[in-house]
Amino acid sequence: VHACLVEVTDMAACRKVEVLALRFFSWIHLRRSLHSSSRLLSVEDGESSKFQPPPKPVIVDKTVPIKQKKFFSPEFIPPRDRKDPLKYFLERKDMIARRKLLNIPEFYVGSVLAVTMSDTHAQNKISKFVGICTQRSGKGLGATFVLRNIIQRQGVEICYDMYSPCIQEIQVLKLEKRLDDNLMYLRDALPEYSTFDVNMMPVPHPVNEEVPVNQLKVKMKPKPWSKRWERPKYKVQGIRFELYLTEEQLEEAKKWDRPWDEFDLLKEYDTTEIKEKVWNEINPPEDK
């Protein structure tokens, strides 16, 4: 019994020694850390230390609502000759119902998109295409957009029905605008302006900021082109015509200009009231 008590006391003494040793080493580590921090805060080269106030806190007033950018998709505006027919009213109902199932993001001509749609002939019954949007046309449920890309040195264009039930996802990889509202002249441009990686990663765009306008002007292939893009009726700004046309040819193209169309009152189409009416129809005001 006496031997057991001696062993117990020895174990207790060893534990006390371990606790004291741990406290001692922790005290030494704390002292060294304080010494090193004091050395960092010490005056260097005999210069007097200056008081540096802490940075001011950033106060965000969450009571002020953030102004959200109002984007109006152009296919909701009816054509000029039929401003408010029953046909487009019923189509808007179907478009809103479709948008509740499919997220159709904000994009413009010049944006790079990735469209995933069901394809019975594909291996996984799904096909994905990445390309630059070269055209948006159509109204109502007939709205379409065209994507273009260079696949195996061959230009490929796909025209999508925006509200097609086969589309599963529309992803914006790069949101931007171009100088022109129609980029079909990329067919006659060099392939480098229509080539995009199929595995391209999305480029983030800050929320509630203006969409940047790409000021790029493309270089064309040797003539002949599919259309006379230099003529004023196309209003093309994104082609470097000075590299391919002489001054005489540019002056000849200006003869096709029709400046009186700008003052034709019958061609004016003020969509302000229609936009407001359709916007209230799509986003009804909440009852307070």
Order of alpha helices (4+ residues) and beta strands (2+ residues): alpha-alpha-beta-beta-beta-beta-beta-alpha-alpha
